[in-house]
Amino acid sequence: MSMNKTAYKLRPSDYWRIGEHESWFADMAAKGLHLKKMGIHFAKFDKGEPKKMRYRIDVSIKKRINSEQIQMYAESGWEYVISYSFFHVFSSPEGLNAPELHTDPAEQSYTLKELDKKLALNAVIVIVAMILMVGMLSSIWLLDGTPTFVLVKGGAIQQTILAMFIGYSAYHSLQAAISIRALRRNLIEGKPIDHHATWKKHYRLHSTSAFLFTVVVGLSAIIPFVQLVKMDTKTLPEASLDLPIVRLADVEGNSAMVRGEPSYISNNVDWGNRYSYNWSLLAPVQYETDEQGVIPGEMWEDGSGEYSPAIHTQVYQLNIPALADNLISDLIERYRYNSREDFVETEHQDLDLLIVHMEEDMKKVFASKGKAVMYVRYSGYADIDSIIESMVEKVTLISD
């Protein structure tokens, strides 16, 4: 059959709304669209002459309906159309006035008994999965006490969206179990299924939510690939780079300093002298660098060896500047080895926030301005002011 004889329609959302589906099939037939196949989200119709049809859905735990039952219903005027999941669809011309498949609602309730049990079990399984997923996510987001850092780095966004999907599935499964049980209770009480139930309200809601959900999940699936393509690590050249990073030479200010022998090389990268670039939705510009130097003939004061200063820098340009203070707080939490009271906030006319920590030859500085956040850890004897002024200069490059 050629494509112009076929139409696809987004189906009503909840498969357990039996009356709504029956009503929808009938309305489609009145428009000349006759049910051919049901998918998870879409129904396939054959285009033809508009007809006034009645549709009924029979339920069984078996996904296939036996030929004897099909023949029995056919003798009553109901033609078998399709099956999907546990639901079997039959149709009959309106003018034929075929008797109902089930004339006794209480008796019909027994056809839902096994499905009721299965959906209840499914709901329990999915809810347990959701609880486990939430526990795993909680450990990712909260175990280190650095949720903003995790958010900005972007590594947990995919898992979070997956958890939202599992949460939606859990809600859907629970709703299915509750609804089928309620339907079964109504049938036991003698209340028949409403074969003309209105479907348009749920249909519009489902269409909107399905579109938004597809867009969100689609975009989330792209994020890890974008991060993979954009991330890069290279050996840091000794010459100056046009990057918003603090260089060891700028802090030391000693022309005698040279680069020491590489301590670790992997994939042709000197990891003691490297710069890495990363990307995330909330921080599209991220740099992380390590740099080590040696000043020949100069010794550490404790006599432990030749003076070899080192610097580590992390830089973030945020899409949401309001995250800056929380990100600095998380960076302090992540990289502190002692009390937070030792991290002192200091006023600086060119920065929004400046926090400094000093101990012996180790200095840690956290700064933000506008969209930019920078963290520098320096080991050496250079003055703290030279670190701060270099940070101000680099932060300003990406603060707008």
Secondary structure by P-SEA (a helix, b strand, c coil): ccccccccccccccccaaaaaaaaaaaaaaacbbbccccccbbbbbbccccbbbbbbbbbccccccaaaaaaaaaaccccccccccbbbbbbbccccccccccccccccccaaaaaaaaaaaaaaaaaaaaaaaaaaaaaccccccaaaaaaaccaaaaaaaaaaaaaaaaaaaaaaaaaaaaaaaaaaccccccccccaaaaaaaaaaaaaaaaaaaaaaaaaaaaaaacccccccccccccccccccccccccccccccccccccccccccbbbbbbcccccbbbbbbbbbbbcccccccccccbbbbbbbbbbbcccccaaaaaaaaaaaaccccccccbbbbbbccccbbbbbbcccbbbbbbccccbbbbbbbcccccaaaaaaaaaaaaaaccc
